[in-house]
Amino acid sequence: MKQFTMRDEEFICENCGRKVSPLGYTARDHCPFCLYSKHVDIMPGDRKNTCLGLLQPIGIEKFRDTYKIVYRCLKCGDLHKNIMAKDDDMEVIISISSNTI
């Protein structure tokens, strides 16, 4: 199991520029408006990745009783996955759900 450091912090999205509030029930790891994330972690919450590229949402995967957003880093090309948050923009989720990964 991955080591997890809880980080639920406010940030400004580097893709859309909107202010993102803490999630409140688990760690906030992506923007709920445009779904972009940032390649900052090696292990969840550690902030030790030096890439710092933007993670572009490219697809959706079923995961247990929810979904994961699949990302590709625009800087290094790595694939990454984050669990969808309750306040994510469903129109954006739906628009990327038909992408072939």
C-alpha positions as CSV (number, residue, x, y, z in Angstrom):
1,M,0.0,0.0,0.0
2,K,1.2,3.5,-0.8
3,Q,2.4,5.7,2.0
4,F,-0.1,8.6,2.3
5,T,0.6,12.1,3.8
6,M,-2.7,14.0,4.4
7,R,-2.5,17.4,2.6
8,D,-5.8,19.2,2.1
9,E,-4.7,22.6,1.2
10,E,-6.0,25.7,-0.6
11,F,-4.3,26.5,-3.9
12,I,-4.6,28.5,-7.1
13,C,-5.0,26.2,-10.2
14,E,-2.1,26.7,-12.6
15,N,-4.3,25.7,-15.5
16,C,-7.5,27.8,-15.0
17,G,-6.4,30.2,-12.4
18,R,-9.3,29.6,-10.0
19,K,-8.9,29.5,-6.2
20,V,-9.5,26.0,-5.0
21,S,-10.6,25.4,-1.4
22,P,-9.7,22.4,0.8
23,L,-11.9,19.4,0.3
24,G,-12.6,18.8,3.9
25,Y,-13.1,15.0,3.9
26,T,-9.8,13.9,2.3
27,A,-6.8,15.4,0.5
28,R,-7.5,17.8,-2.3
29,D,-5.3,16.7,-5.2
30,H,-6.8,18.4,-8.3
31,C,-8.9,21.4,-9.4
32,P,-12.6,20.6,-9.2
33,F,-13.3,23.1,-12.0
34,C,-11.0,22.0,-14.8
35,L,-9.7,18.7,-13.2
36,Y,-6.0,19.5,-13.8
37,S,-3.5,18.5,-11.1
38,K,0.2,19.1,-10.6
39,H,2.9,16.5,-10.6
40,V,4.3,17.2,-7.1
41,D,4.2,13.9,-5.3
42,I,6.1,10.6,-5.5
43,M,4.1,9.1,-2.7
44,P,0.7,10.7,-2.1
45,G,1.1,14.0,-0.2
46,D,5.0,13.9,0.1
47,R,5.6,16.9,-2.3
48,K,9.0,15.3,-3.3
49,N,8.6,15.1,-7.1
50,T,10.8,17.6,-8.9
51,C,8.9,17.4,-12.2
52,L,6.2,20.0,-11.2
53,G,4.5,19.6,-14.6
54,L,0.7,20.0,-15.1
55,L,-1.2,16.8,-15.0
56,Q,-3.8,16.9,-17.8
57,P,-7.0,14.9,-17.3
58,I,-7.2,12.4,-20.2
59,G,-9.8,9.8,-19.1
60,I,-11.9,8.2,-16.4
61,E,-11.7,4.7,-14.9
62,K,-14.2,2.9,-12.7
63,F,-12.7,2.3,-9.2
64,R,-14.7,0.4,-6.6
65,D,-17.8,2.5,-6.0
66,T,-16.4,5.7,-7.6
67,Y,-14.1,6.8,-10.4
68,K,-10.5,7.8,-10.9
69,I,-9.3,10.6,-13.2
70,V,-6.5,9.5,-15.4
71,Y,-3.8,12.1,-16.1
72,R,-0.8,12.5,-18.4
73,C,1.9,14.9,-17.2
74,L,2.5,17.6,-19.8
75,K,6.2,17.8,-18.8
76,C,7.4,14.3,-18.4
77,G,4.6,12.2,-19.9
78,D,4.0,10.0,-16.9
79,L,0.5,8.6,-16.3
80,H,-1.1,9.3,-12.9
81,K,-4.5,8.6,-11.3
82,N,-6.5,10.5,-8.7
83,I,-9.9,9.6,-7.2
84,M,-12.7,11.9,-8.3
85,A,-13.9,14.4,-5.6
86,K,-17.6,15.0,-4.7
87,D,-17.4,18.6,-6.0
88,D,-15.7,17.9,-9.4
89,D,-17.4,19.5,-12.4
90,M,-19.6,16.7,-13.8
91,E,-19.7,18.3,-17.3
92,V,-15.9,18.1,-17.5
93,I,-15.9,14.5,-16.1
94,I,-18.4,13.5,-18.8
95,S,-16.5,15.3,-21.6
96,I,-13.3,13.3,-20.8
97,S,-15.0,10.0,-20.0
98,S,-15.3,9.1,-23.7
99,N,-11.5,9.6,-24.3
100,T,-9.6,6.5,-25.3
101,I,-6.4,6.2,-23.2
